[in-house]
Amino acid sequence: MELTSLKGIGEKTAELFGKLGCSTVEELLEFFPRDYEVFFPPVTIGEIGYRTFATIRGVFTQSVFQRRIKKMTLTTAQFKDEIGGSIRVCYFNAPFMKDAIHPGELTILRGRISRKHGILQIDQPKIYTPDEYMALMGQMQPIYPLTKGLSNAAITKAVKSAFATDAYLKIDQNDLIPGKIRERYGLCSKSEAVRNLHFPMDDGAFSRAAVRMSFEEIFLFILAMKRNEVGFHADSHIRIPFDDRTKAFLESLPYDLTNAQQKVIGEIAVDMDSGKVMSRLIQGDVGSGKTIVALCALMNAAYAGFQSAFMAPTEVLAKQHYETITHLFREYGIDLHAALLTGSMTNLEKKVVYDALEDGRIDILIGTHALFQEKVNYHSLGLVVTDEQHRFGIKQREALAKKGSEPHMIVMSATPIPRTLALILYGDMDVSVINELPAKRKPIKNAVVDISYRDNIYRFLEKEVKKGHQAYIICPLVEYSEGMEASNVTDYSEMLRDIMDEQISIGMLHGQMPAAKKNEIMQRFSDGEIQILVSTTVVEVGVDVPNATVMVIEDANRFGLAALHQLRGRVGRGSDQSYCIFVSNNASKEAMDRLNILKTSNDGFEIASKDLSIRGPGEFMGIRQSGALSFKNFDLYRDADVAQKALEAVDLLLSGKIVPNEREMQVLDEKCAQAKGGILL
């Protein structure tokens, strides 16, 4: 159903929705909020403390002042609460607000808190009467991802309109979860879940909706995976023995491999020479040395006369892998040919690679998803090594099968998923774990602080930069969002430029940037041109920058522990001492104790297990977990018990113990076919 069928949405507005991935009413209905604005009781001005967002109750005490500063109109007034606390109110480029301010009337203000030259200030606050605010208290108002030209109010209005369409009225007819499974696991209907994720009636309704949609997503993932386990441990004509030249290379390295690395190399060697197709997941904590393990497999394949493909999630990381491997080959006199293939290369550059690959002159091809495009023809592909962000699955296996190849497969993952959960998510793969760090790596020093320490943090950053080092600062948001008490990349970058030494180069990175711009920023940071990079979690899977020694994570209390550990892995990759500072805007004992787990442990698997036990299925608020797989609703750690139930439901379905009706079977077949061709697999 076209979006333009909704009242008030024309072609131009529909194009803006399209940028958010909503081209139809059906897609809009499943375009869920990224967070919710909750209207809590007002606080006194004295209770604001280090909050960055607050609601206060009181009166305007004097006339409103307006003045022009360059091209900007500044509107200010003074506001006092009922016990005498005072705060300055400020509006930028909103001269009309002068008429909205009524001194002496009991008023409630809700807005962002700032501190200008020691003066407490509330910026751009919304004004409510006490009755208006009381009507909103306790409600959960949706906050949607936005694009320029499309406001939160416009999306909210469109979603409400969508509930009156046939697309919503028929939503339960296309429910992919059979009725008997919904009944067995106490899941609400699809229509109820969709409505209560957009506009929750209360916390309980929201939790039921979130569980339902999480179950649906992981249920489909597991079902599609199990129904399409083709090529898993099938007979293979590609036998690759462990070569003495690879062994000699390992022995010549200036460091010893850890016992865990040696064990995994042995497991891979047995698999590749077994006469069966290898399908193995290598789980290793950040910095555990997964790449050198993969390189052994790549070399063995080349020495056996087979080509390999090594796929990275970004062009910058692909280039770095290419440079690392070619440097090692030159340094140790290894007569193998590695090449790079990325989407940004010119057609002529790509053709040179295509030709060399097809006639067998390339042993190892390194790149992004470009490695499996239609024009790429391998002479004798025997091994695929891929990063978790681009999991090599059914669609790619079938594409290669058409080229006459069923290669061995290695998936590398730095996401510390507990083994029981890994067996659910990667059920079609054998799992190896590298659970030791190389001896040369210094443990990262960690600190957990509240926002009162920010000035000390900035001085420490300047000190590290002056030593020649670099730093990351992570913020949860791209830009300021009304109702969200969290730091954002845009404002934070501007603030740093104001307070830092002007000689320090500060860069900004976030997921809404075009891919070419993101690659450029990461390359400049990798090359040392940017000294402090302010970013969202997009750097979680990023380039290796050994010179980066500090990471500051703002609003750390909004993230899962495992996600924080994953982010922390961006530093500590060189020989210098590295530091990670977790800044919490919630100074409660519970929040600080939770973060202190990271202070006392650098073991990702231990942290993931504790995260799993701390964040139960009832905790749904906050920044959604980023991680190994592209799920919209399912969370690797929060929803571990949901995954276990979904696995059980799939087994009941496939064993025939639960039999869907004809319509339910049709929907399941259609959804599995879509998943097979999409990112889930």
C-alpha positions as CSV (number, residue, x, y, z in Angstrom):
1,M,0.0,0.0,0.0
2,E,1.6,3.3,-1.1
3,L,2.4,5.9,1.5
4,T,0.7,8.6,-0.6
5,S,-2.6,6.9,0.2
6,L,-2.3,8.4,3.7
7,K,-3.8,11.9,4.2
8,G,-1.2,14.7,4.1
9,I,1.6,12.6,2.4
10,G,2.4,13.8,-1.1
11,E,5.2,12.7,-3.4
12,K,7.9,14.9,-1.8
13,T,7.0,13.7,1.8
14,A,6.9,10.1,0.6
15,E,10.5,10.5,-0.8
16,L,11.6,11.7,2.7
17,F,10.0,8.6,4.3
18,G,11.8,6.5,1.6
19,K,15.1,7.7,3.0
20,L,14.2,6.1,6.3
21,G,13.3,2.8,4.6
22,C,9.6,3.4,4.6
23,S,8.2,3.2,1.0
24,T,4.9,1.6,1.9
25,V,2.3,1.8,4.7
26,E,3.3,-1.8,5.7
27,E,6.9,-0.7,6.2
28,L,5.8,2.4,8.1
29,L,3.9,0.3,10.6
30,E,7.1,-1.6,11.4
31,F,9.2,1.5,11.6
32,F,9.4,1.5,15.3
33,P,10.6,4.3,17.6
34,R,14.3,4.3,18.6
35,D,13.3,5.5,22.1
36,Y,10.5,7.0,24.1
37,E,10.0,10.3,25.9
38,V,8.7,9.7,29.4
39,F,7.2,12.7,31.3
40,F,8.5,12.4,34.8
41,P,7.5,14.6,37.7
42,P,9.2,18.1,37.7
43,V,12.3,18.6,39.9
44,T,13.4,21.7,41.8
45,I,16.2,23.8,40.2
46,G,18.5,22.7,43.1
47,E,17.9,19.0,42.1
48,I,19.1,19.5,38.5
49,G,22.7,18.8,39.5
50,Y,24.6,17.4,36.5
51,R,21.5,16.5,34.5
52,T,21.6,17.5,30.8
53,F,17.8,17.5,30.5
54,A,15.2,18.5,33.1
55,T,11.6,19.4,33.8
56,I,11.1,22.2,36.3
57,R,8.1,24.0,37.9
58,G,7.9,27.7,38.8
59,V,7.2,31.2,37.5
60,F,8.9,33.7,35.2
61,T,9.9,36.5,37.4
62,Q,10.7,39.5,35.2
63,S,10.2,41.0,31.7
64,V,11.6,39.2,28.7
65,F,14.8,40.5,27.1
66,Q,15.6,40.3,23.4
67,R,18.7,41.2,21.6
68,R,20.5,40.6,18.3
69,I,23.8,38.9,18.2
70,K,25.1,39.0,14.6
71,K,22.2,37.2,12.6
72,M,20.7,35.6,15.7
73,T,17.8,36.7,17.9
74,L,18.4,35.8,21.6
75,T,15.4,35.8,23.9
76,T,16.1,35.4,27.6
77,A,14.1,35.5,30.9
78,Q,14.6,34.5,34.5
79,F,12.7,31.6,36.1
80,K,12.3,30.7,39.8
81,D,10.9,27.5,41.4
82,E,8.6,27.4,44.4
83,I,11.5,27.2,46.9
84,G,13.5,30.1,45.5
85,G,15.9,28.3,43.0
86,S,16.7,30.4,39.9
87,I,17.6,29.6,36.3
88,R,18.0,31.5,33.1
89,V,15.8,30.6,30.2
90,C,17.1,31.1,26.7
91,Y,15.6,30.8,23.2
92,F,17.6,31.1,20.0
93,N,16.0,32.6,16.8
94,A,12.5,32.4,18.3
95,P,11.4,36.0,18.8
96,F,7.8,34.9,19.0
97,M,8.5,33.2,22.3
98,K,8.4,36.6,24.0
99,D,4.6,36.5,23.7
100,A,4.4,33.0,25.1
101,I,6.1,34.0,28.4
102,H,3.7,35.2,31.1
103,P,5.6,36.4,34.3
104,G,3.9,35.4,37.5
105,E,1.9,32.4,36.1
106,L,2.6,28.9,37.4
107,T,4.4,27.2,34.5
108,I,6.3,24.0,33.8
109,L,9.4,24.1,31.6
110,R,11.0,21.0,29.9
111,G,14.3,21.3,28.1
112,R,18.1,20.9,27.8
113,I,20.3,22.2,30.6
114,S,23.6,24.0,29.9
115,R,26.0,25.9,32.0
116,K,27.3,29.2,30.5
117,H,30.2,30.8,32.5
118,G,28.9,29.2,35.7
119,I,25.3,30.2,35.1
120,L,22.7,27.5,35.0
121,Q,20.5,27.8,31.8
122,I,17.7,25.9,30.2
123,D,17.7,26.1,26.4
124,Q,14.7,26.1,24.1
125,P,12.4,24.7,26.8
126,K,8.8,23.7,25.9
127,I,6.2,25.5,28.0
128,Y,3.3,23.7,29.6
129,T,0.5,24.6,32.0
130,P,0.4,22.4,35.1
131,D,-2.8,20.7,33.7
132,E,-1.2,20.1,30.3
133,Y,1.8,18.5,31.9
134,M,-0.2,16.4,34.3
135,A,-2.1,14.9,31.4
136,L,1.2,13.8,29.8
137,M,2.9,12.4,33.0
138,G,3.5,8.6,32.9
139,Q,3.0,8.4,29.1
140,M,5.6,7.1,26.7
141,Q,5.8,9.3,23.6
142,P,7.6,7.8,20.6
143,I,10.9,9.3,19.4
144,Y,11.6,8.1,15.8
145,P,14.8,8.1,13.7
146,L,14.6,11.3,11.6
147,T,15.9,12.6,8.3
148,K,16.2,16.3,7.3
149,G,12.8,17.7,6.4
150,L,10.8,15.2,8.4
151,S,9.9,15.9,12.0
152,N,9.0,13.5,14.8
153,A,5.5,15.0,14.8
154,A,5.0,14.3,11.1
155,I,6.0,10.6,11.5
156,T,3.8,10.2,14.6
157,K,0.8,11.7,12.6
158,A,1.5,9.3,9.7
159,V,1.7,6.3,11.9
160,K,-1.6,7.1,13.6
161,S,-3.1,7.4,10.1
162,A,-1.7,4.0,9.1
163,F,-3.6,2.4,11.9
164,A,-6.9,3.2,10.1
165,T,-5.8,1.5,6.8
166,D,-6.3,-2.0,5.5
167,A,-2.6,-2.6,5.9
168,Y,-3.0,-2.5,9.7
169,L,-6.4,-4.2,9.7
170,K,-5.0,-7.2,7.8
171,I,-1.7,-7.4,9.7
172,D,-2.7,-10.5,11.7
173,Q,-3.6,-12.3,8.5
174,N,0.1,-12.2,7.6
175,D,1.4,-13.1,11.0
176,L,4.4,-15.4,10.5
177,I,4.1,-17.0,13.9
178,P,1.5,-19.8,13.9
179,G,-1.3,-19.5,16.3
180,K,-0.3,-22.6,18.3
181,I,3.1,-21.2,18.9
182,R,1.8,-17.8,20.0
183,E,-0.5,-19.7,22.4
184,R,2.2,-21.9,23.7
185,Y,4.6,-19.1,24.5
186,G,2.1,-16.5,25.6
187,L,2.8,-14.1,22.7
188,C,0.4,-11.3,21.9
189,S,-1.0,-10.8,18.3
190,K,1.1,-8.9,15.7
191,S,-1.5,-6.0,15.6
192,E,-1.3,-5.6,19.4
193,A,2.5,-5.6,19.3
194,V,2.8,-3.1,16.5
195,R,0.3,-0.7,18.2
196,N,2.1,-0.9,21.6
197,L,5.5,-0.4,20.2
198,H,4.4,2.8,18.6
199,F,2.1,4.0,21.4
200,P,2.5,1.9,24.5
201,M,-0.5,1.9,26.9
202,D,1.8,1.2,29.8
203,D,5.1,-0.5,30.7
204,G,3.5,-4.0,30.7
205,A,2.0,-3.5,27.2
206,F,5.3,-2.3,25.9
207,S,7.2,-5.2,27.3
208,R,4.8,-7.8,25.8
209,A,5.0,-6.0,22.4
210,A,8.8,-5.9,22.6
211,V,9.1,-9.6,23.5
212,R,6.7,-10.5,20.7
213,M,8.6,-8.7,18.0
214,S,12.0,-9.9,19.3
215,F,10.6,-13.5,19.2
216,E,9.4,-13.0,15.6
217,E,12.7,-11.8,14.3
218,I,14.9,-14.5,15.9
219,F,12.3,-17.2,15.1
220,L,12.4,-16.3,11.4
221,F,16.2,-16.2,11.5
222,I,16.5,-19.7,13.1
223,L,13.8,-21.2,10.9
224,A,15.3,-19.9,7.6
225,M,18.8,-21.0,8.7
226,K,17.6,-24.6,9.6
227,R,15.5,-24.9,6.5
228,N,18.4,-23.9,4.3
229,E,21.3,-25.8,5.8
230,V,22.7,-26.7,2.4
231,G,26.4,-27.4,2.0
232,F,26.9,-27.8,5.7
233,H,29.6,-30.4,6.2
234,A,28.8,-31.8,2.7
235,D,31.4,-33.9,0.9
236,S,34.1,-31.7,-0.6
237,H,36.6,-32.1,-3.4
238,I,38.7,-29.3,-1.9
239,R,41.2,-30.9,0.5
240,I,43.8,-28.5,1.9
241,P,46.6,-29.9,4.1
242,F,48.6,-27.9,6.6
243,D,51.7,-26.8,4.6
244,D,55.3,-26.8,6.0
245,R,55.8,-23.3,4.5
246,T,53.0,-22.0,6.7
247,K,54.5,-23.7,9.7
248,A,57.9,-22.1,8.9
249,F,56.2,-18.7,8.6
250,L,54.6,-19.0,12.1
251,E,57.9,-20.1,13.6
252,S,59.7,-17.1,12.2
253,L,57.3,-14.6,13.8
254,P,58.9,-12.4,16.5
255,Y,56.3,-13.6,19.1
256,D,54.8,-16.9,20.1
257,L,51.2,-17.7,19.4
258,T,48.9,-18.2,22.4
259,N,47.8,-21.7,23.2
260,A,44.2,-20.7,22.1
261,Q,45.5,-19.5,18.7
262,Q,47.4,-22.8,18.2
263,K,44.4,-24.8,19.2
264,V,42.1,-23.1,16.7
265,I,44.7,-23.3,13.9
266,G,44.8,-27.1,14.6
267,E,40.9,-27.3,14.4
268,I,40.9,-25.4,11.1
269,A,43.7,-27.6,9.7
270,V,41.7,-30.8,10.5
271,D,38.6,-29.4,8.9
272,M,40.2,-28.3,5.7
273,D,41.8,-31.6,5.1
274,S,38.8,-33.7,6.2
275,G,37.1,-34.1,2.8
276,K,34.1,-32.2,4.2
277,V,33.2,-28.6,3.7
278,M,34.4,-26.6,6.6
279,S,31.9,-24.1,8.2
280,R,33.5,-22.6,11.3
281,L,33.0,-19.6,13.5
282,I,36.0,-18.2,15.2
283,Q,35.1,-16.2,18.3
284,G,37.8,-14.1,19.7
285,D,37.9,-11.1,22.0
286,V,39.1,-7.8,20.6
287,G,42.8,-8.0,20.1
288,S,43.0,-11.8,20.5
289,G,44.8,-12.4,17.2
290,K,42.1,-13.8,15.0
291,T,43.7,-12.3,11.8
292,I,46.9,-14.3,12.1
293,V,44.9,-17.5,12.5
294,A,42.9,-16.7,9.4
295,L,46.1,-15.9,7.5
296,C,47.4,-19.4,8.2
297,A,44.3,-20.8,6.5
298,L,44.6,-18.4,3.6
299,M,48.3,-19.4,3.1
300,N,47.5,-23.1,3.3
301,A,44.8,-22.7,0.6
302,A,47.2,-20.9,-1.7
303,Y,50.0,-23.5,-1.2
304,A,47.4,-26.2,-2.1
305,G,46.6,-24.4,-5.4
306,F,43.3,-22.7,-4.3
307,Q,42.3,-19.1,-4.1
308,S,40.8,-17.4,-1.1
309,A,38.4,-14.5,-0.5
310,F,38.8,-12.3,2.6
311,M,35.9,-10.0,3.1
312,A,35.9,-7.0,5.5
313,P,33.0,-4.8,6.6
314,T,34.5,-1.5,5.4
315,E,36.8,-0.4,2.6
316,V,39.2,1.2,5.1
317,L,39.5,-2.1,7.0
318,A,39.9,-4.0,3.8
319,K,42.8,-1.8,2.8
320,Q,44.3,-2.2,6.2
321,H,44.1,-6.0,5.9
322,Y,45.6,-5.9,2.4
323,E,48.5,-3.7,3.6
324,T,49.1,-5.9,6.6
325,I,49.2,-9.1,4.6
326,T,51.3,-7.8,1.7
327,H,53.8,-6.3,4.3
328,L,54.1,-9.7,6.0
329,F,54.6,-11.4,2.7
330,R,57.4,-9.0,1.7
331,E,59.0,-9.1,5.1
332,Y,59.1,-12.9,5.3
333,G,59.8,-13.5,1.6
334,I,56.5,-15.3,1.0
335,D,55.9,-15.8,-2.7
336,L,52.1,-15.4,-2.7
337,H,50.0,-12.7,-4.5
338,A,47.3,-10.8,-2.6
339,A,45.1,-8.2,-4.3
340,L,42.5,-5.7,-3.2
341,L,39.0,-5.2,-4.6
342,T,36.6,-2.5,-3.3
343,G,33.6,-0.7,-4.7
344,S,35.3,2.7,-5.0
345,M,38.0,1.4,-7.4
346,T,37.7,2.6,-11.0
347,N,36.3,0.2,-13.6
348,L,39.8,-0.1,-15.1
349,E,41.4,-1.0,-11.8
350,K,38.6,-3.6,-11.2
351,K,39.1,-5.1,-14.6
352,V,42.8,-5.7,-13.9
353,V,41.8,-7.5,-10.7
354,Y,39.0,-9.5,-12.5
355,D,41.4,-10.7,-15.2
356,A,44.2,-11.7,-12.8
357,L,41.7,-13.5,-10.5
358,E,40.1,-15.5,-13.4
359,D,43.4,-16.7,-14.8
360,G,44.7,-17.7,-11.3
361,R,47.4,-15.0,-10.8
362,I,45.8,-13.9,-7.5
363,D,46.0,-16.2,-4.5
364,I,44.2,-14.1,-1.9
365,L,41.5,-11.5,-2.8
366,I,40.8,-9.0,0.0
367,G,37.9,-6.6,-0.1
368,T,34.3,-5.7,0.8
369,H,31.1,-7.2,-0.6
370,A,32.5,-6.5,-4.1
371,L,34.2,-9.9,-3.8
372,F,31.0,-11.7,-4.7
373,Q,29.6,-9.5,-7.4
374,E,28.5,-11.1,-10.7
375,K,31.5,-10.0,-12.7
376,V,33.9,-11.6,-10.2
377,N,35.0,-15.1,-11.4
378,Y,37.4,-17.1,-9.4
379,H,39.8,-19.6,-11.1
380,S,39.7,-22.0,-8.1
381,L,38.1,-20.7,-5.0
382,G,38.7,-22.9,-2.0
383,L,38.3,-20.7,1.1
384,V,36.1,-17.7,2.2
385,V,37.0,-15.8,5.3
386,T,34.5,-13.1,6.3
387,D,33.7,-10.7,9.1
388,E,30.5,-11.1,11.1
389,Q,29.0,-7.9,9.7
390,H,28.6,-9.6,6.3
391,R,27.9,-13.1,7.3
392,F,28.5,-15.4,4.4
393,G,25.3,-17.4,4.0
394,I,22.8,-19.2,1.8
395,K,22.5,-16.5,-0.9
396,Q,26.3,-16.3,-1.4
397,R,26.8,-20.0,-1.2
398,E,24.3,-20.5,-4.0
399,A,26.0,-17.8,-6.1
400,L,29.3,-19.6,-5.7
401,A,27.8,-23.0,-6.4
402,K,26.7,-21.7,-9.8
403,K,30.3,-20.9,-10.4
404,G,31.2,-24.5,-9.7
405,S,32.6,-24.0,-6.2
406,E,31.7,-25.0,-2.6
407,P,34.5,-23.4,-0.6
408,H,35.5,-23.9,3.0
409,M,34.2,-21.1,5.2
410,I,35.5,-19.1,8.2
411,V,33.5,-16.4,9.9
412,M,35.4,-14.3,12.4
413,S,33.5,-12.6,15.2
414,A,34.8,-10.2,17.9
415,T,31.3,-10.1,19.5
416,P,31.7,-12.1,22.8
417,I,28.5,-14.1,22.6
418,P,28.1,-16.8,25.3
419,R,28.6,-20.2,23.8
420,T,25.0,-21.3,24.3
421,L,23.7,-18.3,22.4
422,A,26.4,-18.7,19.7
423,L,25.1,-22.2,19.1
424,I,21.6,-20.8,18.5
425,L,22.7,-17.9,16.2
426,Y,25.3,-19.9,14.3
427,G,23.7,-23.3,14.5
428,D,25.0,-24.3,11.1
429,M,28.6,-23.8,12.1
430,D,31.2,-25.3,14.3
431,V,32.5,-22.9,17.0
432,S,36.1,-22.2,18.0
433,V,37.1,-19.7,20.7
434,I,40.3,-17.7,21.1
435,N,40.1,-16.7,24.8
436,E,43.6,-15.5,25.4
437,L,45.3,-12.2,24.6
438,P,48.8,-12.0,23.2
439,A,51.4,-11.4,25.9
440,K,52.6,-8.1,24.3
441,R,49.2,-6.5,24.8
442,K,48.9,-4.3,27.9
443,P,45.6,-4.5,29.6
444,I,43.5,-1.4,29.2
445,K,43.2,0.8,32.3
446,N,39.5,1.7,32.9
447,A,37.7,4.4,34.8
448,V,34.0,4.8,35.6
449,V,33.1,8.4,36.4
450,D,30.0,10.7,36.5
451,I,29.8,13.9,34.4
452,S,31.4,16.1,37.1
453,Y,34.8,14.7,35.9
454,R,34.5,16.0,32.3
455,D,37.0,18.9,32.8
456,N,39.6,16.4,34.1
457,I,38.9,14.2,31.1
458,Y,39.4,17.0,28.6
459,R,42.8,17.9,30.2
460,F,43.8,14.2,30.1
461,L,42.9,14.1,26.4
462,E,45.0,17.1,25.6
463,K,47.9,15.5,27.5
464,E,47.7,12.3,25.5
465,V,47.3,14.1,22.2
466,K,50.4,16.2,23.0
467,K,52.3,12.9,23.5
468,G,51.5,12.1,19.9
469,H,48.5,9.8,20.6
470,Q,44.9,9.8,19.4
471,A,41.5,9.4,21.0
472,Y,37.9,8.4,20.4
473,I,34.9,10.0,22.1
474,I,31.6,8.0,21.7
475,C,28.2,9.6,21.9
476,P,24.8,7.7,21.7
477,L,23.2,10.2,19.3
478,V,24.0,11.9,16.0
479,E,22.4,15.2,16.9
480,Y,20.3,16.8,19.6
481,S,16.9,15.1,20.0
482,E,14.2,16.6,22.0
483,G,13.4,14.6,25.1
484,M,16.6,12.5,24.9
485,E,18.9,13.1,27.9
486,A,22.1,12.0,26.0
487,S,25.2,13.4,24.3
488,N,25.2,13.8,20.6
489,V,28.1,13.8,18.1
490,T,27.2,17.1,16.4
491,D,27.1,19.4,19.5
492,Y,29.9,17.5,21.2
493,S,32.3,18.1,18.3
494,E,31.5,21.8,18.3
495,M,31.9,22.1,22.1
496,L,35.3,20.3,21.9
497,R,36.6,22.7,19.3
498,D,35.7,25.6,21.6
499,I,37.4,24.3,24.7
500,M,40.4,22.3,23.2
501,D,43.7,23.7,22.1
502,E,43.1,25.0,18.5
503,Q,46.0,23.0,17.3
504,I,44.2,19.7,18.0
505,S,42.4,18.3,15.0
506,I,38.9,17.1,15.9
507,G,36.8,14.9,13.5
508,M,33.2,13.7,13.5
509,L,31.8,10.4,12.3
510,H,28.3,8.9,12.4
511,G,26.2,6.3,10.5
512,Q,24.1,8.9,8.6
513,M,27.1,10.1,6.6
514,P,27.5,8.7,3.0
515,A,29.8,5.7,2.9
516,A,32.5,7.6,1.0
517,K,32.5,10.3,3.7
518,K,32.7,7.7,6.5
519,N,35.6,6.0,4.7
520,E,37.4,9.3,4.2
521,I,37.1,10.2,7.9
522,M,38.3,6.8,9.1
523,Q,41.2,7.0,6.7
524,R,42.2,10.4,8.0
525,F,42.0,9.2,11.6
526,S,44.0,6.1,10.6
527,D,46.6,8.3,9.0
528,G,46.9,10.5,12.1
529,E,45.4,13.7,10.5
530,I,42.5,13.6,13.0
531,Q,43.7,13.4,16.6
532,I,40.3,13.2,18.4
533,L,37.4,11.4,16.7
534,V,33.9,12.1,18.0
535,S,31.7,9.3,16.8
536,T,28.6,7.1,17.4
537,T,29.0,3.4,17.7
538,V,29.7,3.1,14.0
539,V,33.4,2.7,15.0
540,E,32.6,-0.5,16.8
541,V,33.7,-2.4,13.7
542,G,36.4,-0.1,12.4
543,V,40.0,0.3,11.4
544,D,42.9,-0.8,13.6
545,V,44.6,2.4,14.9
546,P,47.4,1.3,17.2
547,N,48.2,5.0,18.0
548,A,44.7,5.5,19.6
549,T,45.2,5.2,23.4
550,V,42.1,6.8,24.9
551,M,38.4,6.1,24.5
552,V,35.8,8.2,26.3
553,I,32.2,6.8,26.2
554,E,29.6,9.4,27.1
555,D,26.3,8.2,28.6
556,A,27.8,4.8,29.1
557,N,24.9,3.8,31.3
558,R,22.7,3.7,28.1
559,F,24.6,0.8,26.6
560,G,24.9,-2.9,27.3
561,L,28.1,-4.0,28.9
562,A,29.1,-6.2,26.0
563,A,28.6,-3.3,23.6
564,L,30.8,-1.1,25.8
565,H,33.5,-3.8,25.8
566,Q,33.3,-4.1,22.0
567,L,33.8,-0.3,21.7
568,R,36.6,-0.4,24.2
569,G,38.4,-2.8,21.8
570,R,39.2,0.1,19.5
571,V,42.0,1.1,21.8
572,G,44.8,-1.0,23.4
573,R,45.9,-2.2,20.0
574,G,49.4,-0.9,20.2
575,S,52.3,-1.2,22.6
576,D,51.5,2.0,24.6
577,Q,49.3,2.0,27.7
578,S,45.7,2.7,26.7
579,Y,42.7,4.0,28.7
580,C,38.9,3.8,28.6
581,I,36.8,6.2,30.5
582,F,33.1,5.4,31.0
583,V,31.1,8.5,31.7
584,S,27.6,8.0,33.3
585,N,24.9,10.6,33.4
586,N,23.2,8.5,36.0
587,A,25.2,8.6,39.2
588,S,23.0,6.0,41.0
589,K,24.7,3.2,42.9
590,E,23.0,0.6,40.6
591,A,24.2,2.3,37.4
592,M,27.8,2.8,38.7
593,D,28.1,-0.7,40.1
594,R,27.0,-2.1,36.7
595,L,29.7,-0.1,34.9
596,N,32.3,-1.1,37.5
597,I,32.2,-4.6,36.1
598,L,34.0,-3.1,33.1
599,K,36.5,-1.5,35.4
600,T,37.5,-4.8,36.9
601,S,37.5,-7.0,33.8
602,N,38.9,-6.9,30.3
603,D,37.5,-10.4,29.5
604,G,34.8,-10.0,26.9
605,F,33.3,-13.4,27.5
606,E,33.1,-12.9,31.2
607,I,31.5,-9.5,30.7
608,A,29.0,-10.9,28.2
609,S,27.9,-13.5,30.7
610,K,27.4,-10.9,33.4
611,D,25.6,-8.7,30.9
612,L,23.3,-11.5,30.2
613,S,22.5,-12.1,33.8
614,I,22.1,-8.3,34.6
615,R,19.9,-7.2,31.7
616,G,16.8,-9.4,32.0
617,P,14.0,-9.7,29.4
618,G,12.0,-7.0,31.2
619,E,14.6,-4.3,30.4
620,F,13.9,-2.8,27.0
621,M,14.5,0.9,27.4
622,G,17.8,2.6,26.2
623,I,20.0,2.4,23.2
624,R,19.5,-0.8,21.3
625,Q,22.4,-3.2,21.3
626,S,24.6,-3.1,18.2
627,G,26.5,-6.2,17.4
628,A,27.2,-9.1,15.1
629,L,23.9,-9.5,13.3
630,S,21.6,-7.0,11.6
631,F,18.5,-7.4,13.9
632,K,16.0,-4.6,14.4
633,N,14.2,-5.8,17.4
634,F,16.2,-8.8,18.8
635,D,19.0,-8.1,21.2
636,L,21.8,-10.6,21.6
637,Y,22.1,-10.3,25.4
638,R,18.7,-8.9,26.6
639,D,16.8,-11.6,24.7
640,A,18.8,-14.7,25.2
641,D,15.9,-16.5,26.8
642,V,13.7,-15.4,23.9
643,A,16.2,-17.0,21.5
644,Q,16.0,-20.2,23.5
645,K,12.2,-20.3,23.2
646,A,12.3,-19.5,19.5
647,L,14.8,-22.3,18.9
648,E,12.5,-24.7,20.8
649,A,9.5,-23.5,18.7
650,V,11.4,-24.0,15.4
651,D,12.3,-27.6,16.5
652,L,8.6,-28.3,17.3
653,L,7.6,-26.9,13.9
654,L,10.2,-28.8,11.9
655,S,9.6,-32.1,13.8
656,G,5.9,-31.9,13.0
657,K,4.8,-31.6,16.7
658,I,3.2,-28.3,15.8
659,V,1.5,-28.2,12.4
660,P,0.5,-24.8,10.9
661,N,-2.7,-24.4,8.9
662,E,-2.5,-23.8,5.2
663,R,-2.5,-20.0,5.4
664,E,0.2,-20.0,8.1
665,M,2.4,-22.4,6.1
666,Q,2.1,-20.1,3.1
667,V,3.2,-17.1,5.1
668,L,6.2,-19.0,6.6
669,D,7.3,-20.2,3.1
670,E,7.1,-16.6,1.8
671,K,9.0,-15.1,4.8
672,C,11.7,-17.7,4.7
673,A,12.3,-17.1,1.0
674,Q,12.7,-13.4,1.7
675,A,15.1,-14.0,4.5
676,K,17.1,-16.3,2.3
677,G,17.8,-13.5,-0.1
678,G,18.3,-10.9,2.5
679,I,20.8,-9.8,5.2
680,L,19.6,-12.2,7.8
681,L,21.5,-15.0,6.3
